Amino acid sequence: MGGFAGKVCQCPHYGYVFEGSIRADLPDTNEPAEVAVAGEAYFFPAGHMLYPELAKALELNPAYALQRCRDLTQRALEKRPSAAGSH
């Protein structure tokens, strides 16, 4: 996640999984990965790396943190070299 401090997401995620699962790792901690599966509510604190695994979920995130996350993602994508000219 280019642009993110320590390559981790700084937005806390609150949600509910309808289908599939979502895994969140907390790098630089001794905490095991957390997995939310269908039928479960979840909270992943800031400082995680998310790995959606074909999930349908509803997310409820603080607007300020989500906007910052989107801004950082957009800037990282804009810095990537275009794949259009590479054949």
PDB file as gemmi writes it, atoms N, CA and C in Angstrom:
CRYST1    1.000    1.000    1.000  90.00  90.00  90.00 P 1                      
ATOM      1  N   MET A   1       0.837  -1.169   0.000  1.00  0.00           N  
ATOM      2  CA  MET A   1       0.000   0.000   0.000  1.00  0.00           C  
ATOM      3  C   MET A   1       0.887   1.238   0.000  1.00  0.00           C  
ATOM      4  N   GLY A   2       1.349   1.612  -1.148  1.00  0.00           N  
ATOM      5  CA  GLY A   2       2.224   2.763  -1.254  1.00  0.00           C  
ATOM      6  C   GLY A   2       1.574   4.009  -0.689  1.00  0.00           C  
ATOM      7  N   GLY A   3       2.358   4.803   0.013  1.00  0.00           N  
ATOM      8  CA  GLY A   3       1.842   6.034   0.592  1.00  0.00           C  
ATOM      9  C   GLY A   3       1.356   5.874   2.022  1.00  0.00           C  
ATOM     10  N   PHE A   4       1.122   4.660   2.435  1.00  0.00           N  
ATOM     11  CA  PHE A   4       0.659   4.411   3.791  1.00  0.00           C  
ATOM     12  C   PHE A   4       1.854   4.257   4.714  1.00  0.00           C  
ATOM     13  N   ALA A   5       1.765   4.834   5.898  1.00  0.00           N  
ATOM     14  CA  ALA A   5       2.841   4.708   6.880  1.00  0.00           C  
ATOM     15  C   ALA A   5       3.054   3.233   7.194  1.00  0.00           C  
ATOM     16  N   GLY A   6       4.271   2.756   7.003  1.00  0.00           N  
ATOM     17  CA  GLY A   6       4.569   1.359   7.298  1.00  0.00           C  
ATOM     18  C   GLY A   6       3.868   0.379   6.381  1.00  0.00           C  
ATOM     19  N   LYS A   7       3.331   0.855   5.265  1.00  0.00           N  
ATOM     20  CA  LYS A   7       2.626   0.022   4.279  1.00  0.00           C  
ATOM     21  C   LYS A   7       1.352  -0.601   4.835  1.00  0.00           C  
ATOM     22  N   VAL A   8       0.785  -0.003   5.877  1.00  0.00           N  
ATOM     23  CA  VAL A   8      -0.450  -0.523   6.466  1.00  0.00           C  
ATOM     24  C   VAL A   8      -1.555   0.514   6.350  1.00  0.00           C  
ATOM     25  N   CYS A   9      -2.781   0.057   6.410  1.00  0.00           N  
ATOM     26  CA  CYS A   9      -3.949   0.929   6.319  1.00  0.00           C  
ATOM     27  C   CYS A   9      -4.154   1.634   7.662  1.00  0.00           C  
ATOM     28  N   GLN A  10      -4.343   2.946   7.603  1.00  0.00           N  
ATOM     29  CA  GLN A  10      -4.524   3.732   8.814  1.00  0.00           C  
ATOM     30  C   GLN A  10      -6.001   3.994   9.129  1.00  0.00           C  
ATOM     31  N   CYS A  11      -6.902   3.361   8.401  1.00  0.00           N  
ATOM     32  CA  CYS A  11      -8.340   3.528   8.624  1.00  0.00           C  
ATOM     33  C   CYS A  11      -8.886   2.322   9.391  1.00  0.00           C  
ATOM     34  N   PRO A  12      -9.556   2.542  10.511  1.00  0.00           N  
ATOM     35  CA  PRO A  12     -10.195   1.406  11.176  1.00  0.00           C  
ATOM     36  C   PRO A  12     -11.387   0.935  10.338  1.00  0.00           C  
ATOM     37  N   HIS A  13     -11.630  -0.360  10.351  1.00  0.00           N  
ATOM     38  CA  HIS A  13     -12.736  -0.929   9.579  1.00  0.00           C  
ATOM     39  C   HIS A  13     -13.708  -1.625  10.522  1.00  0.00           C  
ATOM     40  N   TYR A  14     -14.968  -1.238  10.407  1.00  0.00           N  
ATOM     41  CA  TYR A  14     -16.065  -1.877  11.138  1.00  0.00           C  
ATOM     42  C   TYR A  14     -16.967  -2.473  10.069  1.00  0.00           C  
ATOM     43  N   GLY A  15     -17.450  -3.680  10.266  1.00  0.00           N  
ATOM     44  CA  GLY A  15     -18.316  -4.219   9.243  1.00  0.00           C  
ATOM     45  C   GLY A  15     -18.980  -5.522   9.617  1.00  0.00           C  
ATOM     46  N   TYR A  16     -19.677  -6.047   8.626  1.00  0.00           N  
ATOM     47  CA  TYR A  16     -20.393  -7.317   8.748  1.00  0.00           C  
ATOM     48  C   TYR A  16     -20.188  -8.092   7.456  1.00  0.00           C  
ATOM     49  N   VAL A  17     -19.827  -9.369   7.559  1.00  0.00           N  
ATOM     50  CA  VAL A  17     -19.580 -10.210   6.387  1.00  0.00           C  
ATOM     51  C   VAL A  17     -20.847 -11.007   6.068  1.00  0.00           C  
ATOM     52  N   PHE A  18     -21.354 -10.831   4.843  1.00  0.00           N  
ATOM     53  CA  PHE A  18     -22.525 -11.586   4.388  1.00  0.00           C  
ATOM     54  C   PHE A  18     -22.119 -12.911   3.755  1.00  0.00           C  
ATOM     55  N   GLU A  19     -21.068 -12.881   2.956  1.00  0.00           N  
ATOM     56  CA  GLU A  19     -20.572 -14.086   2.285  1.00  0.00           C  
ATOM     57  C   GLU A  19     -19.050 -14.039   2.248  1.00  0.00           C  
ATOM     58  N   GLY A  20     -18.426 -15.200   2.287  1.00  0.00           N  
ATOM     59  CA  GLY A  20     -16.978 -15.268   2.187  1.00  0.00           C  
ATOM     60  C   GLY A  20     -16.293 -14.902   3.484  1.00  0.00           C  
ATOM     61  N   SER A  21     -15.090 -14.345   3.365  1.00  0.00           N  
ATOM     62  CA  SER A  21     -14.324 -13.978   4.552  1.00  0.00           C  
ATOM     63  C   SER A  21     -13.363 -12.830   4.236  1.00  0.00           C  
ATOM     64  N   ILE A  22     -12.908 -12.170   5.286  1.00  0.00           N  
ATOM     65  CA  ILE A  22     -11.936 -11.095   5.177  1.00  0.00           C  
ATOM     66  C   ILE A  22     -10.882 -11.347   6.253  1.00  0.00           C  
ATOM     67  N   ARG A  23      -9.618 -11.310   5.837  1.00  0.00           N  
ATOM     68  CA  ARG A  23      -8.523 -11.510   6.785  1.00  0.00           C  
ATOM     69  C   ARG A  23      -7.784 -10.197   6.982  1.00  0.00           C  
ATOM     70  N   ALA A  24      -7.407  -9.911   8.203  1.00  0.00           N  
ATOM     71  CA  ALA A  24      -6.610  -8.725   8.513  1.00  0.00           C  
ATOM     72  C   ALA A  24      -5.392  -9.155   9.316  1.00  0.00           C  
ATOM     73  N   ASP A  25      -4.218  -8.786   8.815  1.00  0.00           N  
ATOM     74  CA  ASP A  25      -2.971  -9.016   9.539  1.00  0.00           C  
ATOM     75  C   ASP A  25      -2.578  -7.719  10.224  1.00  0.00           C  
ATOM     76  N   LEU A  26      -1.985  -7.846  11.392  1.00  0.00           N  
ATOM     77  CA  LEU A  26      -1.479  -6.690  12.129  1.00  0.00           C  
ATOM     78  C   LEU A  26       0.039  -6.812  12.181  1.00  0.00           C  
ATOM     79  N   PRO A  27       0.727  -6.281  11.144  1.00  0.00           N  
ATOM     80  CA  PRO A  27       2.185  -6.398  11.090  1.00  0.00           C  
ATOM     81  C   PRO A  27       2.840  -5.758  12.314  1.00  0.00           C  
ATOM     82  N   ASP A  28       4.029  -6.210  12.600  1.00  0.00           N  
ATOM     83  CA  ASP A  28       4.821  -5.667  13.711  1.00  0.00           C  
ATOM     84  C   ASP A  28       4.155  -5.844  15.061  1.00  0.00           C  
ATOM     85  N   THR A  29       3.279  -6.833  15.158  1.00  0.00           N  
ATOM     86  CA  THR A  29       2.698  -7.179  16.460  1.00  0.00           C  
ATOM     87  C   THR A  29       2.806  -8.687  16.636  1.00  0.00           C  
ATOM     88  N   ASN A  30       2.526  -9.149  17.812  1.00  0.00           N  
ATOM     89  CA  ASN A  30       2.496 -10.588  18.069  1.00  0.00           C  
ATOM     90  C   ASN A  30       1.087 -11.147  17.920  1.00  0.00           C  
ATOM     91  N   GLU A  31       0.171 -10.281  17.475  1.00  0.00           N  
ATOM     92  CA  GLU A  31      -1.221 -10.688  17.323  1.00  0.00           C  
ATOM     93  C   GLU A  31      -1.376 -11.587  16.092  1.00  0.00           C  
ATOM     94  N   PRO A  32      -2.155 -12.663  16.215  1.00  0.00           N  
ATOM     95  CA  PRO A  32      -2.411 -13.497  15.036  1.00  0.00           C  
ATOM     96  C   PRO A  32      -3.340 -12.770  14.064  1.00  0.00           C  
ATOM     97  N   ALA A  33      -3.353 -13.206  12.832  1.00  0.00           N  
ATOM     98  CA  ALA A  33      -4.277 -12.638  11.848  1.00  0.00           C  
ATOM     99  C   ALA A  33      -5.702 -12.839  12.351  1.00  0.00           C  
ATOM    100  N   GLU A  34      -6.552 -11.866  12.055  1.00  0.00           N  
ATOM    101  CA  GLU A  34      -7.962 -11.980  12.411  1.00  0.00           C  
ATOM    102  C   GLU A  34      -8.730 -12.299  11.138  1.00  0.00           C  
ATOM    103  N   VAL A  35      -9.692 -13.206  11.231  1.00  0.00           N  
ATOM    104  CA  VAL A  35     -10.511 -13.568  10.086  1.00  0.00           C  
ATOM    105  C   VAL A  35     -11.975 -13.415  10.467  1.00  0.00           C  
ATOM    106  N   ALA A  36     -12.703 -12.668   9.654  1.00  0.00           N  
ATOM    107  CA  ALA A  36     -14.153 -12.529   9.833  1.00  0.00           C  
ATOM    108  C   ALA A  36     -14.807 -13.335   8.713  1.00  0.00           C  
ATOM    109  N   VAL A  37     -15.734 -14.190   9.063  1.00  0.00           N  
ATOM    110  CA  VAL A  37     -16.413 -15.033   8.082  1.00  0.00           C  
ATOM    111  C   VAL A  37     -17.897 -14.680   8.037  1.00  0.00           C  
ATOM    112  N   ALA A  38     -18.594 -15.223   7.050  1.00  0.00           N  
ATOM    113  CA  ALA A  38     -20.014 -14.941   6.861  1.00  0.00           C  
ATOM    114  C   ALA A  38     -20.774 -15.082   8.178  1.00  0.00           C  
ATOM    115  N   GLY A  39     -21.602 -14.060   8.453  1.00  0.00           N  
ATOM    116  CA  GLY A  39     -22.396 -14.060   9.670  1.00  0.00           C  
ATOM    117  C   GLY A  39     -21.721 -13.363  10.843  1.00  0.00           C  
ATOM    118  N   GLU A  40     -20.517 -12.834  10.640  1.00  0.00           N  
ATOM    119  CA  GLU A  40     -19.796 -12.188  11.732  1.00  0.00           C  
ATOM    120  C   GLU A  40     -19.627 -10.692  11.505  1.00  0.00           C  
ATOM    121  N   ALA A  41     -19.684  -9.943  12.594  1.00  0.00           N  
ATOM    122  CA  ALA A  41     -19.315  -8.531  12.584  1.00  0.00           C  
ATOM    123  C   ALA A  41     -17.823  -8.476  12.883  1.00  0.00           C  
ATOM    124  N   TYR A  42     -17.158  -7.404  12.439  1.00  0.00           N  
ATOM    125  CA  TYR A  42     -15.725  -7.292  12.693  1.00  0.00           C  
ATOM    126  C   TYR A  42     -15.312  -5.858  12.967  1.00  0.00           C  
ATOM    127  N   PHE A  43     -14.170  -5.746  13.621  1.00  0.00           N  
ATOM    128  CA  PHE A  43     -13.466  -4.480  13.799  1.00  0.00           C  
ATOM    129  C   PHE A  43     -11.993  -4.766  13.586  1.00  0.00           C  
ATOM    130  N   PHE A  44     -11.410  -4.089  12.603  1.00  0.00           N  
ATOM    131  CA  PHE A  44      -9.974  -4.182  12.362  1.00  0.00           C  
ATOM    132  C   PHE A  44      -9.399  -2.795  12.643  1.00  0.00           C  
ATOM    133  N   PRO A  45      -8.540  -2.669  13.644  1.00  0.00           N  
ATOM    134  CA  PRO A  45      -8.014  -1.344  14.005  1.00  0.00           C  
ATOM    135  C   PRO A  45      -7.059  -0.805  12.941  1.00  0.00           C  
ATOM    136  N   ALA A  46      -6.805   0.485  13.000  1.00  0.00           N  
ATOM    137  CA  ALA A  46      -5.805   1.093  12.124  1.00  0.00           C  
ATOM    138  C   ALA A  46      -4.483   0.359  12.335  1.00  0.00           C  
ATOM    139  N   GLY A  47      -3.689   0.272  11.275  1.00  0.00           N  
ATOM    140  CA  GLY A  47      -2.404  -0.422  11.360  1.00  0.00           C  
ATOM    141  C   GLY A  47      -2.471  -1.847  10.846  1.00  0.00           C  
ATOM    142  N   HIS A  48      -3.475  -2.159  10.049  1.00  0.00           N  
ATOM    143  CA  HIS A  48      -3.659  -3.517   9.537  1.00  0.00           C  
ATOM    144  C   HIS A  48      -3.373  -3.587   8.030  1.00  0.00           C  
ATOM    145  N   MET A  49      -3.301  -4.794   7.546  1.00  0.00           N  
ATOM    146  CA  MET A  49      -3.285  -5.075   6.117  1.00  0.00           C  
ATOM    147  C   MET A  49      -4.482  -5.994   5.870  1.00  0.00           C  
ATOM    148  N   LEU A  50      -5.376  -5.608   4.960  1.00  0.00           N  
ATOM    149  CA  LEU A  50      -6.578  -6.395   4.680  1.00  0.00           C  
ATOM    150  C   LEU A  50      -6.366  -7.314   3.486  1.00  0.00           C  
ATOM    151  N   TYR A  51      -6.947  -8.494   3.578  1.00  0.00           N  
ATOM    152  CA  TYR A  51      -6.909  -9.467   2.490  1.00  0.00           C  
ATOM    153  C   TYR A  51      -8.322  -9.992   2.265  1.00  0.00           C  
ATOM    154  N   PRO A  52      -9.138  -9.304   1.450  1.00  0.00           N  
ATOM    155  CA  PRO A  52     -10.481  -9.819   1.175  1.00  0.00           C  
ATOM    156  C   PRO A  52     -10.373 -11.113   0.378  1.00  0.00           C  
ATOM    157  N   GLU A  53     -11.162 -12.049   0.742  1.00  0.00           N  
ATOM    158  CA  GLU A  53     -11.133 -13.362   0.099  1.00  0.00           C  
ATOM    159  C   GLU A  53     -12.505 -13.644  -0.505  1.00  0.00           C  
ATOM    160  N   LEU A  54     -12.819 -12.939  -1.612  1.00  0.00           N  
ATOM    161  CA  LEU A  54     -14.120 -13.069  -2.271  1.00  0.00           C  
ATOM    162  C   LEU A  54     -15.256 -12.914  -1.265  1.00  0.00           C  
ATOM    163  N   ALA A  55     -15.326 -11.746  -0.672  1.00  0.00           N  
ATOM    164  CA  ALA A  55     -16.314 -11.491   0.368  1.00  0.00           C  
ATOM    165  C   ALA A  55     -17.341 -10.468  -0.081  1.00  0.00           C  
ATOM    166  N   LYS A  56     -18.555 -10.606   0.445  1.00  0.00           N  
ATOM    167  CA  LYS A  56     -19.577  -9.573   0.361  1.00  0.00           C  
ATOM    168  C   LYS A  56     -19.751  -9.067   1.782  1.00  0.00           C  
ATOM    169  N   ALA A  57     -19.457  -7.778   1.960  1.00  0.00           N  
ATOM    170  CA  ALA A  57     -19.493  -7.224   3.312  1.00  0.00           C  
ATOM    171  C   ALA A  57     -20.021  -5.799   3.282  1.00  0.00           C  
ATOM    172  N   LEU A  58     -20.545  -5.382   4.406  1.00  0.00           N  
ATOM    173  CA  LEU A  58     -20.961  -4.001   4.621  1.00  0.00           C  
ATOM    174  C   LEU A  58     -19.905  -3.381   5.519  1.00  0.00           C  
ATOM    175  N   GLU A  59     -19.324  -2.250   5.092  1.00  0.00           N  
ATOM    176  CA  GLU A  59     -18.321  -1.570   5.905  1.00  0.00           C  
ATOM    177  C   GLU A  59     -18.848  -0.233   6.383  1.00  0.00           C  
ATOM    178  N   LEU A  60     -18.573   0.070   7.632  1.00  0.00           N  
ATOM    179  CA  LEU A  60     -18.929   1.343   8.246  1.00  0.00           C  
ATOM    180  C   LEU A  60     -17.648   1.909   8.823  1.00  0.00           C  
ATOM    181  N   ASN A  61     -17.103   2.927   8.155  1.00  0.00           N  
ATOM    182  CA  ASN A  61     -15.816   3.487   8.555  1.00  0.00           C  
ATOM    183  C   ASN A  61     -15.958   4.963   8.873  1.00  0.00           C  
ATOM    184  N   PRO A  62     -15.111   5.488   9.768  1.00  0.00           N  
ATOM    185  CA  PRO A  62     -15.132   6.934  10.024  1.00  0.00           C  
ATOM    186  C   PRO A  62     -14.815   7.682   8.724  1.00  0.00           C  
ATOM    187  N   ALA A  63     -15.626   8.670   8.378  1.00  0.00           N  
ATOM    188  CA  ALA A  63     -15.483   9.386   7.105  1.00  0.00           C  
ATOM    189  C   ALA A  63     -14.100  10.005   6.947  1.00  0.00           C  
ATOM    190  N   TYR A  64     -13.569  10.629   7.993  1.00  0.00           N  
ATOM    191  CA  TYR A  64     -12.265  11.284   7.881  1.00  0.00           C  
ATOM    192  C   TYR A  64     -11.160  10.282   7.572  1.00  0.00           C  
ATOM    193  N   ALA A  65     -11.196   9.124   8.214  1.00  0.00           N  
ATOM    194  CA  ALA A  65     -10.157   8.114   8.013  1.00  0.00           C  
ATOM    195  C   ALA A  65     -10.298   7.454   6.640  1.00  0.00           C  
ATOM    196  N   LEU A  66     -11.526   7.213   6.217  1.00  0.00           N  
ATOM    197  CA  LEU A  66     -11.746   6.602   4.907  1.00  0.00           C  
ATOM    198  C   LEU A  66     -11.309   7.548   3.795  1.00  0.00           C  
ATOM    199  N   GLN A  67     -11.600   8.837   3.927  1.00  0.00           N  
ATOM    200  CA  GLN A  67     -11.174   9.794   2.902  1.00  0.00           C  
ATOM    201  C   GLN A  67      -9.653   9.861   2.818  1.00  0.00           C  
ATOM    202  N   ARG A  68      -8.985   9.848   3.966  1.00  0.00           N  
ATOM    203  CA  ARG A  68      -7.513   9.848   3.970  1.00  0.00           C  
ATOM    204  C   ARG A  68      -6.983   8.602   3.278  1.00  0.00           C  
ATOM    205  N   CYS A  69      -7.592   7.466   3.548  1.00  0.00           N  
ATOM    206  CA  CYS A  69      -7.195   6.206   2.917  1.00  0.00           C  
ATOM    207  C   CYS A  69      -7.376   6.291   1.399  1.00  0.00           C  
ATOM    208  N   ARG A  70      -8.504   6.810   0.961  1.00  0.00           N  
ATOM    209  CA  ARG A  70      -8.762   6.956  -0.481  1.00  0.00           C  
ATOM    210  C   ARG A  70      -7.765   7.915  -1.126  1.00  0.00           C  
ATOM    211  N   ASP A  71      -7.465   9.023  -0.444  1.00  0.00           N  
ATOM    212  CA  ASP A  71      -6.506   9.992  -0.977  1.00  0.00           C  
ATOM    213  C   ASP A  71      -5.122   9.364  -1.146  1.00  0.00           C  
ATOM    214  N   LEU A  72      -4.675   8.625  -0.141  1.00  0.00           N  
ATOM    215  CA  LEU A  72      -3.370   7.972  -0.224  1.00  0.00           C  
ATOM    216  C   LEU A  72      -3.333   6.931  -1.333  1.00  0.00           C  
ATOM    217  N   THR A  73      -4.420   6.186  -1.472  1.00  0.00           N  
ATOM    218  CA  THR A  73      -4.496   5.180  -2.529  1.00  0.00           C  
ATOM    219  C   THR A  73      -4.449   5.843  -3.898  1.00  0.00           C  
ATOM    220  N   GLN A  74      -5.189   6.928  -4.069  1.00  0.00           N  
ATOM    221  CA  GLN A  74      -5.204   7.644  -5.348  1.00  0.00           C  
ATOM    222  C   GLN A  74      -3.814   8.164  -5.697  1.00  0.00           C  
ATOM    223  N   ARG A  75      -3.128   8.760  -4.723  1.00  0.00           N  
ATOM    224  CA  ARG A  75      -1.775   9.276  -4.977  1.00  0.00           C  
ATOM    225  C   ARG A  75      -0.825   8.147  -5.347  1.00  0.00           C  
ATOM    226  N   ALA A  76      -0.950   7.008  -4.678  1.00  0.00           N  
ATOM    227  CA  ALA A  76      -0.086   5.865  -4.988  1.00  0.00           C  
ATOM    228  C   ALA A  76      -0.344   5.367  -6.404  1.00  0.00           C  
ATOM    229  N   LEU A  77      -1.615   5.321  -6.806  1.00  0.00           N  
ATOM    230  CA  LEU A  77      -1.940   4.868  -8.166  1.00  0.00           C  
ATOM    231  C   LEU A  77      -1.427   5.848  -9.212  1.00  0.00           C  
ATOM    232  N   GLU A  78      -1.483   7.126  -8.917  1.00  0.00           N  
ATOM    233  CA  GLU A  78      -1.002   8.133  -9.863  1.00  0.00           C  
ATOM    234  C   GLU A  78       0.511   8.075 -10.046  1.00  0.00           C  
ATOM    235  N   LYS A  79       1.233   7.589  -9.046  1.00  0.00           N  
ATOM    236  CA  LYS A  79       2.695   7.485  -9.119  1.00  0.00           C  
ATOM    237  C   LYS A  79       3.153   6.239  -9.872  1.00  0.00           C  
ATOM    238  N   ARG A  80       2.265   5.267 -10.043  1.00  0.00           N  
ATOM    239  CA  ARG A  80       2.637   4.027 -10.732  1.00  0.00           C  
ATOM    240  C   ARG A  80       2.863   4.301 -12.207  1.00  0.00           C  
ATOM    241  N   PRO A  81       3.882   3.663 -12.783  1.00  0.00           N  
ATOM    242  CA  PRO A  81       4.097   3.831 -14.223  1.00  0.00           C  
ATOM    243  C   PRO A  81       2.932   3.222 -14.995  1.00  0.00           C  
ATOM    244  N   SER A  82       2.589   3.856 -16.087  1.00  0.00           N  
ATOM    245  CA  SER A  82       1.489   3.365 -16.911  1.00  0.00           C  
ATOM    246  C   SER A  82       1.885   2.060 -17.581  1.00  0.00           C  
ATOM    247  N   ALA A  83       0.972   1.114 -17.573  1.00  0.00           N  
ATOM    248  CA  ALA A  83       1.225  -0.168 -18.226  1.00  0.00           C  
ATOM    249  C   ALA A  83       0.913  -0.098 -19.715  1.00  0.00           C  
ATOM    250  N   ALA A  84       0.319   1.009 -20.171  1.00  0.00           N  
ATOM    251  CA  ALA A  84      -0.097   1.127 -21.571  1.00  0.00           C  
ATOM    252  C   ALA A  84       1.063   1.020 -22.537  1.00  0.00           C  
ATOM    253  N   GLY A  85       2.222   1.569 -22.197  1.00  0.00           N  
ATOM    254  CA  GLY A  85       3.348   1.568 -23.124  1.00  0.00           C  
ATOM    255  C   GLY A  85       4.284   0.394 -22.957  1.00  0.00           C  
ATOM    256  N   SER A  86       4.004  -0.517 -22.070  1.00  0.00           N  
ATOM    257  CA  SER A  86       4.921  -1.650 -21.837  1.00  0.00           C  
ATOM    258  C   SER A  86       4.382  -2.921 -22.465  1.00  0.00           C  
ATOM    259  N   HIS A  87       4.973  -3.292 -23.597  1.00  0.00           N  
ATOM    260  CA  HIS A  87       4.593  -4.544 -24.274  1.00  0.00           C  
ATOM    261  C   HIS A  87       5.778  -5.448 -24.359  1.00  0.00           C  
TER     262      HIS A  87                                                      
END                                                                             
